């Protein structure tokens, strides 16, 4: 959970920094998204997919508690 949270925050920061640098560097009519923004989007997509798979595993009962823990 903490890893997902950290990666989500990192992805969000990368998107914001990438878009801010793109907006600040816009001197022509061509707008390109900075590589950091693309990396942030890919990271957020990966974490979102990971969370969705965990959600499905919880619903189907495939994600059991660790040994020593009970419901």
KEKE-368625 format. One line per field, with one value per residue: residue in one letter; x, y, z of N, C-alpha, C in turn. Coordinates in steps of 0.001 Angstrom, whole numbers. Layout:
BEGIN
residuo	c(A, ...) .
n_x	c(X, ...) .
n_y	c(Y, ...) .
n_z	c(Z, ...) .
ca_x	c(X, ...) .
ca_y	c(Y, ...) .
ca_z	c(Z, ...) .
c_x	c(X, ...) .
c_y	c(Y, ...) .
c_z	c(Z, ...) .
This chain:
BEGIN
residuo	c(X, X, X, X, X, X, X, X, X, X, X, X, X, X, X, X, X, X, X, X, X, X, X, X, X, X, X, X, X, X, X, X, X, X, X, X, X, X, X, X, X, X, X, X, X, X, X, X, X, X, X, X, X, X, X, X, X, X, X, X, X, X, X, X, X, X, X, X, X, X, X) .
n_x	c(815, 1919, 3920, 2456, 1159, 3372, 4447, 2292, 2199, 4725, 4360, 2330, 3665, 5662, 4077, 2957, 5279, 6348, 4301, 4230, 6772, 6517, 4520, 5791, 7879, 6760, 7108, 6607, 4082, 3817, 3087, 4590, 4614, 6487, 9109, 9130, 6486, 5258, 6486, 5423, 2684, 2773, 3702, 1572, -449, 480, 430, -2276, -3335, -2199, -3494, -6137, -6039, -5421, -7814, -9696, -8685, -9192, -11989, -12571, -11535, -8944, -6820, -5512, -5232, -2048, -21, -844, -2529, -5931, -9358) .
n_y	c(-1191, 1220, 1503, 1748, 4166, 5919, 5697, 6690, 9339, 10191, 9870, 11765, 14137, 14127, 14423, 16969, 18595, 18092, 19064, 21721, 22592, 22333, 24208, 26533, 26655, 27156, 28674, 28615, 27672, 24982, 22454, 20365, 17549, 17230, 14866, 14078, 14381, 12433, 10151, 10294, 9906, 7245, 5943, 6460, 5112, 2478, 2076, 2434, 255, -1816, -1385, -1856, -4579, -5633, -4946, -6542, -9039, -8953, -8888, -11400, -13086, -13925, -12692, -13245, -12747, -12253, -14856, -15615, -13540, -12795, -12554) .
n_z	c(0, 812, -1055, -3413, -2870, -2673, -5287, -6735, -5855, -6768, -9548, -9981, -9302, -11292, -13600, -13158, -13013, -15548, -17258, -16415, -17154, -19877, -20471, -19640, -21449, -23867, -26733, -29340, -31750, -31695, -29502, -27263, -25177, -22288, -21534, -18867, -18071, -19620, -18565, -15994, -16555, -17514, -15231, -13445, -14809, -14616, -11805, -11357, -12776, -11300, -8805, -9591, -10270, -7748, -6478, -7851, -7097, -4350, -4335, -5432, -3565, -3738, -2555, 231, 3827, 5515, 7016, 10323, 10766, 11216, 10117) .
ca_x	c(0, 2790, 4632, 1496, 969, 4580, 4549, 1237, 2653, 5822, 3777, 1625, 4682, 6278, 3130, 2853, 6541, 6459, 3375, 4646, 7924, 6019, 3815, 6769, 8783, 5994, 7413, 6105, 2717, 3878, 3115, 5024, 4594, 7830, 9332, 8774, 5038, 4950, 6906, 4424, 1468, 3031, 3772, 214, -1173, 933, -76, -3724, -3567, -1843, -4569, -7320, -5831, -5597, -9246, -10331, -8250, -9904, -13377, -12671, -10990, -7608, -5817, -5759, -4359, -796, -73, -853, -3571, -7269, -10381) .
ca_y	c(0, 2394, 1608, 2298, 5577, 6645, 5758, 7585, 10711, 10450, 10042, 13046, 15203, 14119, 15001, 18413, 19224, 17998, 19992, 23086, 22938, 22465, 25481, 27620, 26678, 27323, 29909, 28426, 27153, 23541, 22100, 19000, 17179, 16888, 13461, 13807, 14227, 11113, 9167, 10359, 9242, 5804, 5494, 6471, 4039, 1224, 1967, 2252, -1130, -2625, -1239, -2514, -6019, -5924, -4830, -7753, -10161, -8848, -9278, -12833, -13839, -14407, -11959, -13651, -12127, -12943, -15861, -15058, -12538, -13350, -11536) .
ca_z	c(0, 883, -2327, -4368, -2540, -3052, -6746, -7206, -5604, -7684, -10873, -10005, -9330, -12618, -14552, -12901, -13409, -16996, -17888, -16092, -17987, -21245, -20569, -19495, -22599, -25096, -27452, -30693, -31758, -31492, -28083, -27012, -23762, -21828, -21203, -17468, -17999, -20184, -17558, -14921, -17022, -17562, -13845, -12903, -15468, -14013, -10432, -11472, -13173, -10125, -7824, -10127, -10133, -6317, -6192, -8366, -6248, -3070, -4570, -5703, -2440, -4070, -1789, 1617, 4814, 5780, 8065, 11670, 10857, 10946, 9822) .
c_x	c(859, 3563, 3710, 1270, 2172, 4728, 3474, 1641, 3789, 5299, 3067, 2603, 5342, 5359, 3061, 4111, 6692, 5549, 3751, 5844, 7518, 5328, 4794, 7655, 8047, 6285, 6961, 4695, 2679, 4010, 3512, 4999, 5993, 7910, 8968, 7273, 4638, 5333, 5916, 3133, 1641, 3070, 2378, -647, -800, 401, -1586, -4085, -3279, -2973, -5840, -7210, -5974, -7068, -9993, -9950, -8939, -11345, -13532, -12113, -9595, -6497, -6099, -4834, -3077, -964, 18, -1904, -4894, -8242, -11134) .
c_y	c(1256, 2594, 2192, 3784, 6402, 6780, 6666, 9039, 11101, 10689, 11374, 14207, 15275, 14730, 16516, 19133, 19210, 18969, 21443, 23506, 23096, 23809, 26638, 27744, 26900, 28690, 29815, 27872, 25649, 23250, 20629, 18746, 16719, 15408, 13131, 13621, 12861, 10018, 9134, 9673, 7725, 5231, 5433, 5374, 2681, 1026, 1765, 832, -2082, -2578, -1939, -4029, -6434, -5897, -6081, -8959, -10132, -9311, -10782, -13692, -14372, -13724, -12199, -12894, -12933, -13928, -15201, -13992, -13194, -12198, -11122) .
c_z	c(0, -411, -3385, -4121, -2974, -4562, -7338, -7012, -6542, -9101, -11013, -10082, -10702, -13665, -14380, -13352, -14925, -17718, -17612, -16939, -19445, -21439, -20501, -20723, -23914, -25708, -28899, -30619, -31549, -30006, -27977, -25520, -23383, -21456, -19776, -17310, -18539, -19200, -16398, -15300, -17037, -16149, -13220, -13530, -14865, -12612, -10442, -11850, -12014, -9082, -8298, -9999, -8670, -5932, -6642, -7506, -4894, -3243, -4768, -4577, -2688, -3303, -311, 2562, 5010, 6925, 9432, 11863, 10520, 10716, 11035) .
